[in-house]
């Protein structure tokens, strides 16, 4: 793709491998779309929190498949400029395919720890479900603050520590080396991390849960999660057996904890 530019990147090889293509992410997104109980939808809720002013310049870090902007041409048209970045070129290619070419949109492979933009460049910076992957998160946050205008806003959505992954780890008795959840940036510790660069921080929670009616779908989903990689060694029938033990009339209910921080100043 001709207009995808390459910037610097030094993220971990494990994360690069996980997000080299959009296949695993697509599996997770479609699973949540199908079984989440909050009908608003997490992506819709995220966008509903953005205060968008016509002509503003926006940077998205870790844009993934770009799914959050699909079907939202009215929102995209309000931006003076939207720069979509990801450290995975494969992921960025998928975002480009999903969103397409627009006069006000640019695609760039970039690393939050070393952003190729000048100081005070953006009115808004977005980082959804990606900060916990950043090796030097404080450096990344300071880079965000540097490229953000003095009156700009940083929106960063993330997960909580009381989530379905923790519940599943209990069911499968995973601990120690077998279960190492990524809690590098959560709704519980994110504010403290953001305060290394921002003074005004608000936390907003999204109320939701999972109501799963097809155990096979849950098995496919579990095998796409890096934090539950140990389950790949469990025989398929045993996986289904344990899940069935925790179901009621063939239905599995699991907690979800997600939210967003809005940082200024």
N, C-alpha and C positions, 0 to 999 in steps of 0.2 A: 504494500500500500504506500503510495508515493508521499502522502502528507503525514505519515507517522515519523516523528523525529526520535532519535535515540539520545538519551541523556545518561548521566552516570548512575550506577547502581552497585551497592555492595551488600545487599540483603543476603540472608542465609540461604544456602543451597536447598535446604529442606523446604523452605517456604516457596522458593522458586519452582521446585518440582511439583509441589501441591497445586500451584496456580499457573502452571505452564500452559494449560489449556482450560477451557471453561467447563469441561465435562462434569467434574465433581461439583463445582459451584452450581451448575444448572440443576443437578440432581437435588441439591439442598434447597435451592430456591423453589423448585416445583413442589417439593415435599411440603414446605411451609405454606405455600399458596393453597395446597389441597386440604391440609388438616388443621390449620390455625383457626381458633374459635372467634377471634376478633375479625369481623368481616371488613373492617376498614382497610386492613392490609398494612404491614409494617412500612413498605415503601411509600404508600400514600400518606401514612402518618408522618414519616420523616419529612416529606416535601411540604406537608401542611404547616410545619414549624418554621419553614424558611420565610424570612421577611425579604421579599424581592422588590427591588426598585428598578424601573425600566432603565436600561443602559448600563447597569452595573457590570463589573468585570469579576468573573467567578473562576476559582480554581478548584477542581475536584481531585483529590489524592486517592489512589487505589480505586479507580472507577469500576474495576471488574468488567462485567459484561455490558455495563451502561444501562441495565434494565430499569433503573430508577427514572430514566428520561424517556423511555419508550411510551408513545402515546401522549406525550406532553409537549407537543410542538408549540402550544400557546405559551408555556413557561419558557422554553428555549428561546423563543422569539423575543422575549423581554430582555434577555442578556445582551449587553454590548459585546461581551466576549466570554466564552466558556472554554477553558482549557481543561481537557480530560487527560489525566495521567494515570499510569500504572507502571510498576516495575517489570511486569510480564508483557512482552510484546504480543504473545499469543492472545492474552486476555484483551489487550488493547485492540487487536485486530477484530475480535468479536464485538467489542463496543462500537467500533467503526461500522461494522456491518449492520448492527442493530439501530444505530442512530443516523448514520449516513453523513454525507458532506453538506455542511451548511456554511454560509459566509462568516458566521460569528463563532464557529466551533473549530477547535484545534485538538489534535491527538499527539501526545508526547510520552515516550518512555522516560520516567524520572523517578528519583529516589527522594523521599521526604527528608532524609538526613542531609541532603546536599541539593537544594532546589535551584534550578538554573534560571532564576528570576531576580530582578532587582528588588531593592527595599521598597516597601509601600506600594506594591504593584496591584493588589486585589482588594475589592470591596468585601468579598466573601470567600472563605475557604471551607471546603467540605471534606470530611474524612469519615466514611461509614464502614464500620466493621473491619478496620485495617490497622488501627494504632497498636493493637496487641501483638502484631507481627514485626514491629519496628525494633531492630536490635538495640539502638541507642535512642530510646523514646524521648528523653529530655532534649536531646539534640534536635530530634524531629520537631518537637513542639516549639522550640526556639526558632527553628527555620520557618515554621508557619507564622509565628508572630512577626518575624522579620519581613516576610513578603506581604503581610496584611497591612492595610492602611490603618492609621491611628484610630479611626472610627469604624473599622471593619469588624466583621463577626466571623467566628470560627464555630462551625457546627460539626460535632463528631458523635456519631451513633455507635453504640457498643453493647455488649451483653453484660448480664449480671453474674454473680457467683452462686445464685440459687436457681439453677437451670436444669433442664431435662438431662444434660450430659452428666451432671453430678448424680441425678436420680438413677440413671442407667448404670453408672459405675457401681452403685450400691447393689443393684440387682445382679450384676455379673461379678460382684465381689472383686472389683479391680482396685488396686492400690499400689503405692510405691512406684516402681518403674513401669507397671502396667497401666497406670492412669496418671497422667501428668497434664492436667488441664491448663490452658493458657489463661492465666489471670494477670497478665502484664498490664492490661488497661481495662478495667471493668467499671460498672456503675458504682461499685463500692470504693475503689481507690482512684478513679479517674480525676476527681476534683483536686486531690492533693498533687497529682502529677501536673495537671494544667496550671496550678498556681505557681509553678516554676517560671511561667512566662506571661500569665494572665491574672488580672485582679478581680474581674467580675465574672462569676461562673454560676450558671443555673443548671440544675439537673431536672430532666423530665423523664418520667417512666411511661412505657407503653404496656398496657394491660392485655395479656394474651395467654393462651395455653394451647396444647395440642390434643386433639380428639381423633385418634387414629383408628380407622375401621378396617385397614388391610395390613396384616402383619408382614407380608412380603415387602410392601413399600417401606416399612420401618427397617427391615433388615438391609435393604439396599441403601437406605439413608445412613444407617450406622456404619456401613463399610466405606462410606465416603468421608468419615470424620477422622481427622488426624489424631485427635485426642483419645479416640477409642480404637486405635490401630490394633491393639491386642486382640480385639474381637475377630480379626481376620484369621486367627489361629483356632478359633472355636468352630467346630463342625456346624454346618448350616442347620441341621435338624435340632442340635442342642440350643442354638440361638433361638430358634422358633419356640422350642419347648419352654425356655426360661421366660421369654416374652409372654407366651400364652398363660403361664402361671400368674402373671401380673395383670392379666386382662380381665374384664368383666363383660360377659356375653360377647366375646370376640373383639371388644373395644379397649384400646389402651389410651389412658389419659396421662399426660405429662405436663409439668410446669414449664413456663417460659418466662424469662426475665430479660427484658431489653429496654433500652432507653437512649437518651441523648444528652450531651452537654452542650450548652451554648455559652461560649467564652468571648469576652470583650476586654478591652483595656490593657 
